[in-house]
Amino acid sequence: LAVFGLALDPRTQTVLSVGSDGQVGIWSTKTGDKLGYIGVGKDWLHTINRFGDSLWVGDMNGQLHLIELATRSVKASLSLGTTRVISTASNAHLLFLGSQDGRLSVIDTQSQKIVHSARPFNTPVYAIEFYNGGLILGSSGPTMRFMPDYDKPAVEDF
């Protein structure tokens, strides 16, 4: 089993993991014991983000799955129309996803809809971070790109 992403749930003192088994693992932060799992599918899961009582997990086929923690079930799935989701970041109610094909997708977690999709790179978006009111995206060439807002062109490459 390869683990690709982790999310903490401090209320229940658990850590949630995603990886090559297509499941969300639920682990005790006190003992390290596996407490259970949530089956999502057969595809590798690469990213995980927690919003309140929900999880958003991205898989190797460009699918994004919404999971309710209370019922431990998949509530909805969205196709991002892209390849493997490999990076994520969140800001307020927006979820930003980077993909292997250089695409940046933005999901409104309240409406559960894609609100923006663009391809700022021809290479994978390996990292996403917020800085000075904008986004910094990491890739393999140029190494980093600053965007003042997700729906505006990049203003600087590093």
C-alpha positions as CSV (number, residue, x, y, z in Angstrom):
1,L,0.0,0.0,0.0
2,A,1.3,3.4,-0.9
3,V,-0.1,6.4,0.9
4,F,-0.5,9.6,-1.2
5,G,-2.5,11.9,1.1
6,L,-3.4,12.6,4.7
7,A,-6.1,14.7,6.5
8,L,-6.4,15.1,10.3
9,D,-9.7,15.1,12.1
10,P,-8.9,16.6,15.5
11,R,-12.5,16.2,16.8
12,T,-12.3,12.4,16.6
13,Q,-8.5,12.2,17.0
14,T,-8.1,10.3,13.8
15,V,-6.0,10.7,10.7
16,L,-7.6,9.8,7.3
17,S,-5.4,8.4,4.5
18,V,-5.7,7.8,0.8
19,G,-3.6,5.6,-1.4
20,S,-3.2,2.8,-3.9
21,D,-6.0,0.6,-2.4
22,G,-8.9,2.9,-3.5
23,Q,-10.0,3.4,0.1
24,V,-10.0,6.1,2.8
25,G,-8.3,4.6,5.8
26,I,-9.3,5.8,9.3
27,W,-6.5,5.6,11.9
28,S,-6.3,6.4,15.6
29,T,-3.8,9.2,16.3
30,K,-3.5,7.8,19.9
31,T,-2.7,4.1,19.1
32,G,-1.9,4.0,15.3
33,D,-4.6,1.3,14.9
34,K,-6.7,1.2,11.8
35,L,-10.3,1.9,12.9
36,G,-11.9,1.2,9.6
37,Y,-12.1,2.4,6.0
38,I,-14.4,3.9,3.4
39,G,-14.5,2.2,0.1
40,V,-14.3,4.6,-2.8
41,G,-13.5,2.3,-5.8
42,K,-10.7,0.4,-7.4
43,D,-8.7,3.4,-8.6
44,W,-5.7,4.9,-6.7
45,L,-6.7,7.9,-4.6
46,H,-4.1,10.7,-4.7
47,T,-5.5,13.7,-2.7
48,I,-7.7,14.3,0.3
49,N,-9.2,17.5,1.8
50,R,-11.5,17.8,4.8
51,F,-14.3,20.4,4.9
52,G,-16.3,20.1,8.1
53,D,-18.0,16.7,8.1
54,S,-17.1,15.9,4.5
55,L,-14.1,14.7,2.6
56,W,-13.1,15.4,-1.0
57,V,-10.8,12.8,-2.6
58,G,-9.2,12.9,-6.0
59,D,-8.3,9.8,-8.0
60,M,-6.0,8.7,-10.8
61,N,-8.7,9.1,-13.5
62,G,-9.6,12.8,-12.8
63,Q,-12.6,12.0,-10.6
64,L,-13.4,13.9,-7.5
65,H,-15.4,12.1,-4.8
66,L,-17.4,13.8,-2.0
67,I,-17.6,11.6,1.1
68,E,-19.9,12.1,4.1
69,L,-17.9,11.2,7.3
70,A,-21.0,10.5,9.4
71,T,-22.3,7.8,7.0
72,R,-18.9,6.8,5.6
73,S,-20.3,6.8,2.1
74,V,-19.7,8.5,-1.2
75,K,-22.3,11.2,-1.6
76,A,-21.3,12.5,-5.1
77,S,-18.6,12.2,-7.8
78,L,-17.5,14.8,-10.3
79,S,-15.5,14.3,-13.5
80,L,-12.8,16.9,-13.9
81,G,-12.2,15.9,-17.5
82,T,-8.5,15.6,-16.8
83,T,-5.9,13.1,-15.8
84,R,-4.8,12.1,-12.4
85,V,-5.4,14.7,-9.6
86,I,-2.0,15.1,-7.8
87,S,-2.2,18.3,-5.7
88,T,-4.8,20.2,-3.7
89,A,-5.3,23.3,-1.6
90,S,-8.3,24.9,0.0
91,N,-9.3,28.5,0.7
92,A,-12.6,29.2,2.4
93,H,-15.2,27.0,0.5
94,L,-13.1,26.6,-2.6
95,L,-11.0,23.5,-3.4
96,F,-8.1,23.9,-5.9
97,L,-6.9,20.8,-7.7
98,G,-3.8,20.4,-9.8
99,S,-3.5,17.5,-12.3
100,Q,-0.9,15.6,-14.1
101,D,-1.8,17.2,-17.5
102,G,-1.2,20.8,-16.1
103,R,-4.8,21.6,-15.4
104,L,-6.0,23.7,-12.5
105,S,-9.6,23.0,-11.5
106,V,-11.6,25.0,-8.8
107,I,-14.5,23.4,-7.1
108,D,-17.1,25.3,-5.0
109,T,-17.6,22.8,-2.1
110,Q,-21.0,24.4,-1.2
111,S,-22.6,24.0,-4.6
112,Q,-20.5,21.0,-5.5
113,K,-19.7,22.5,-8.9
114,I,-16.7,23.2,-11.0
115,V,-16.4,27.0,-11.1
116,H,-13.1,27.3,-13.1
117,S,-10.9,25.1,-15.1
118,A,-7.7,26.2,-17.0
119,R,-4.4,24.8,-18.1
120,P,-1.7,27.2,-16.8
121,F,1.1,24.6,-17.5
122,N,1.9,21.9,-20.1
123,T,3.5,20.0,-17.3
124,P,2.0,18.6,-14.0
125,V,0.8,20.9,-11.3
126,Y,2.6,19.3,-8.4
127,A,1.9,22.0,-5.7
128,I,-0.6,24.7,-4.9
129,E,-0.2,27.4,-2.2
130,F,-1.8,30.7,-1.4
131,Y,0.3,33.8,-1.2
132,N,-0.3,37.5,-1.0
133,G,-3.9,37.2,-2.2
134,G,-3.1,34.9,-5.1
135,L,-1.8,31.4,-6.0
136,I,1.6,30.0,-6.5
137,L,1.6,26.8,-8.6
138,G,4.6,24.5,-8.7
139,S,5.6,22.5,-11.7
140,S,8.6,21.2,-13.6
141,G,9.1,24.1,-15.9
142,P,8.8,26.9,-15.1
143,T,9.4,25.8,-11.6
144,M,6.8,28.1,-10.1
145,R,4.1,30.5,-11.4
146,F,2.3,33.3,-9.5
147,M,-1.3,34.0,-10.4
148,P,-3.0,37.0,-8.8
149,D,-6.3,35.1,-8.9
150,Y,-7.3,31.7,-10.1
151,D,-9.2,33.1,-13.1
152,K,-6.5,35.6,-14.2
153,P,-3.4,34.9,-16.2
154,A,-0.1,34.3,-14.4
155,V,1.9,37.5,-13.8
156,E,5.3,36.0,-12.8
157,D,7.3,32.9,-13.3
158,F,10.1,32.0,-10.8
